[in-house]
Amino acid sequence: MPISAVAEPATLTPDNWIRTRVLVLNASYEALARIPADRAVVLLTSGIAESVVVRQPHFPIRSQHTEIILPETIRLVRYRYLAPIAVRRPDGHATHAAILRRDGNRCGYCGAGAHTVDHIRPRSRGGPNTWENLIACCVTCNTSKADRTPEEAGMRLLWQPRPPDPLARAQRRVWRQLATTTPEAIHGRRGSR
């Protein structure tokens, strides 16, 4: 079974802590990935990363000479450039509700409140049910566009629809935590391991 498919334990024990996942941030606090806890501990002990948020309740990882509190989030000490990778998950279906959630219930043509979803390339012309071909749409624009492409209807998309970023929610949580944290608290964490 792949690591990503393993469910995280509800209660940490010395036998199962290794199955937890840790969020990795770049030096600029951008969410990069979720990695296994044992890999995060290696990054911390080697000085490549620092702990930003520790798990609650605290769970110590001990060796003969070191003790580290199991982190929830770590940050790389040096910035790493990573080329963007298009992540396609087979379970990430573009449903009506998911499209509306992704687009914030805003019409992709006029910006008004949206309750319907439009196929940019109409289904009657082979338009697929993909993240890139579906956009939230108000009833007025959906009716006006009808069974035409946006170009044929004289309409312009306000943004290019894309699949949702799987780390976007984690990134928003990081920004919220940083907004409520004092600079002294952030710099004070660097020395503690």
Residue pairs with C-beta under 8 A, 6 or more apart in sequence:
3 36
6 19
7 19
8 19
8 20
8 21
9 16
9 17
9 19
9 20
12 20
12 55
12 59
12 70
17 37
17 59
17 61
17 70
18 36
18 37
18 38
19 36
19 37
20 36
20 37
20 55
20 70
21 34
21 35
21 36
21 37
22 34
22 35
22 36
22 37
22 39
22 40
22 71
22 72
22 73
22 74
23 31
23 33
23 34
23 72
23 73
23 74
23 167
23 170
23 174
24 31
24 32
24 33
24 34
24 35
24 40
24 43
24 49
24 73
24 74
24 75
24 76
25 31
25 32
25 52
25 73
25 74
25 75
25 76
25 174
26 32
26 75
26 76
26 79
26 80
26 82
27 75
27 76
27 77
27 78
27 79
27 80
28 79
29 75
29 174
29 175
29 178
30 171
31 167
31 168
31 170
31 171
31 174
32 76
32 80
32 82
32 167
33 167
34 167
34 170
37 70
40 49
40 71
40 74
41 61
41 68
41 70
43 49
43 74
43 76
44 50
44 51
44 68
44 71
44 74
44 193
45 66
45 68
45 193
47 77
48 76
48 77
48 78
49 74
49 75
49 76
49 77
50 74
50 75
50 77
50 189
50 190
50 193
51 68
51 69
51 71
51 73
51 74
51 189
51 192
51 193
52 71
52 73
52 74
52 75
52 174
52 189
53 71
53 72
53 73
53 177
54 69
54 70
54 71
54 72
55 69
55 70
55 71
55 72
56 72
58 69
58 70
59 69
59 70
60 67
60 68
60 69
60 70
61 67
61 68
61 69
61 70
66 193
68 193
73 174
86 163
87 163
87 165
87 166
88 163
89 166
92 131
92 163
92 164
92 166
94 129
94 130
94 131
94 134
94 163
96 117
98 164
99 117
99 131
99 134
99 135
99 136
99 161
100 114
100 115
100 117
100 136
102 131
102 136
102 161
102 164
103 114
103 135
103 136
103 161
104 136
105 113
105 114
105 115
105 136
106 112
106 113
106 114
106 136
107 113
107 114
107 136
107 137
107 138
107 141
107 158
108 114
108 118
108 135
108 136
108 137
108 157
108 158
108 159
108 161
109 118
109 135
109 137
109 138
109 141
109 145
109 150
109 155
109 156
109 157
109 158
110 138
110 140
110 141
110 158
111 158
112 138
112 140
112 141
113 138
114 136
114 137
114 138
115 138
115 139
116 136
116 137
116 138
116 139
116 142
117 134
117 135
117 136
117 137
118 134
118 135
118 136
118 137
118 141
118 142
118 145
119 127
119 129
119 133
119 134
120 127
120 132
120 133
120 134
120 135
120 149
120 150
120 157
120 161
121 127
121 128
121 133
121 149
122 147
122 148
122 149
124 147
125 149
127 133
131 161
131 162
131 163
131 164
132 160
132 161
132 162
132 163
133 161
134 161
135 157
135 161
137 145
141 155
144 153
144 155
145 153
145 155
146 153
150 156
150 157
165 171
178 186
